Amino acid sequence: MAATSLYRRYRPQRFAEVKGQEHVTQALQRAVAEGRWSHAYLFSGPRGTGKTSTARILAKALNCEHLVDGEPDGTCDACRAIETGTSYDLQELDAASNNRVENVRELIERVALGSPGRTKVYILDEVHMLSPGASNALLKTLEEPPPHVVFVLATTDPQKVLPTIRSRTQHFEFHLLPAEVLDEHVRWLIDDAGLDVPVDAVQHVLRAGGGSARDTLSALDQVAAGGVAERGEHAEALVDALCESDTAAALATVAAAVATGRDPRVLGEGLLARLRDVFLARMGGPLAHLPEADRARVSAWAGRMTDRTTTRALEEVGTALLEMRQAPDARIPLEVALVRLTRAGATTGLDALAARLERLEKLVASGALTDAAPVAGSPPVAGSPPVAPRPPDVSASPAPRPPDVPSSPATPPASPQPVAPAASRGRPADGARAALNGAGRGAGEADAPPAPARRSARQTASATGDAPTTGRRPPPPPSPRARGPQGRAGTAGSAAPTSSADAANAADATDATDAADASSRADATDASSPAGAPSVGEAAAPAPSDGPDLATLSRAWTEAVLPSLGGLTKALFLAGSVSGVDGDRLVVGLPNDVHRQRCEQKRSEVEAALAAHFGRSIAVQLVVEASPAAPLGDAAGAVRPLDDDPDPREVRHLADAPVDDRSAADRLMEAFGGGELAEEESR
């Protein structure tokens, strides 16, 4: 003979025996004691929480012959008949299998029939499974049943019940039982039934039950019958892998669980339940459904995870569960989700970046990064050894370090000073800086001829005793190909610093104006410079005090001189820029020597425009500033003579097209030679 399961042997028979649902049982007991029960009730809640048992106790109380304070005595014939299932006063119907309209019609026909007891109780289990037609057929009888009939509808999904049915009933909600209540009940049941169950197995039974009294007793039956493997160990191992960001451990756990017969979806649901517990712990939510040992474990997990990590894990695992329905292999969505959660490089975006920052913050807070090398440019970490600046790599320098050049003829050259290594001063030396500036250039650019030296704005100001003028319009930066080793002639290293302060100022001026290779400038001579280019000593001569300064000339050049030039002259000089001033001479830098020779033919027009603007004669000196990207001459470098025709880009030089007085037929005959014009026949 088969043994009766524990949840059937210990089914509650009185309202007081129902565990954890006092808000329902006390209300029903009071209603029965006062004779104010309703004609229809709706019991909803998770499985195994006592819905059907409470409905049967209500049927016993409504038909008990010796009722005591709303509680059935359990000894009368009506109570015994209901307990054994032979009573005509209790009719149970499974709505999941009797959900058609015909089944409800048969029920309605039997409602009017009498019974031996005072009240006839109909229990419709899983009422949400009724079809819409069957639910509508039940409405009228459910709203106005005979006086001796009471309906009790039970469901695990009240949202699927028609609102018209819910509005005709009193709705009582059952909830999962707290872990403390189930723990006490299970320990009492083990003693009462005389079961041989180890004490540590109680935690497993409570964990497997998940707050459901029936599921808890079913798990206790399994343990008493010989024990079962720990169902939650794989889900807990997955949470540990998530906390440690261990991808290999997570995938190995999934493989081990599937090998033991676990369904991937069940494993994912178990992991999702554990992550929900961690989420509740971090948010300060209630954990009454967990036993004491599980609360400590969940609290430890919550301390190892962050809010963002927990929320993202819930989203990823939940999405994987949805994708499992259509996946050819249910393991794949779960494994992909675990890889995304445990490997930082598997995802991109703000969430992945935030997760990496959180891990770094945790490492910093724990002191794991105190011995790491400091990041370049950041202050050294306290207690770490000082790190000397790395000397510059001068292996790619096209020329050796040039000698120092005096700032002006009036200033005698300073005595040679020992040059400290670049690493000891914290900034590269002049030759090293020039090597760094030219290290990334091509071989063709490194061999370009040096440009003549010229005075920079800061050098002019230091020579005349005036502060550098602000508001100067900076010249357009040269293209990457046009930056040869000669760079911007005269702006870098044109004067040798005589003190540490001068050295710092010279280095700053070099960095601000994108200085070129100092070696090319030092090797430049009058013979290699283009015609009319000054030597280094001439470029260093101070400008007269009564002439316009560099800022005034630069502003006038862009605002007045260039707009007043003709079309071709303007087009040629648009490629140049004001580079410096040498007394009454304006130094204009051009991209290449061919362009400079072209501009030499139009230099008189520019000087005339300057004289007209300033009221005095100002000479123009044309120098080469950078290597050409595409020379204007032919392949041999010869300069083609300029065409004196006006530039067609200037609107004022455009000429009207000649007037053509020919007819359309004549123009067509000319376009299509050999054709004949056929005269239209008159009608």
PyMOL commands that set and color helices and strands:
alter all, ss='L'
color gray80, all
select helices_A, chain A and resi 6-9+15-17+22-34+51-63+77-84+101-111+127-129+132-143+158-160+163-166+179-193+201-209+213-224+233-244+247-259+264-283+292-304+307-323+331-342+344-346+350-366+422-425+430-439+443-446+457-464+480-482+500-512+518-523+536-539+550-564+567-573+593-600+603-614+651-653+664-671
alter helices_A, ss='H'
color red, helices_A
select strands_A, chain A and resi 40-44+90-94+120-125+149-155+170-173+577-582+585-590+619-624
alter strands_A, ss='S'
color yellow, strands_A
deselect
rebuild
show_as cartoon
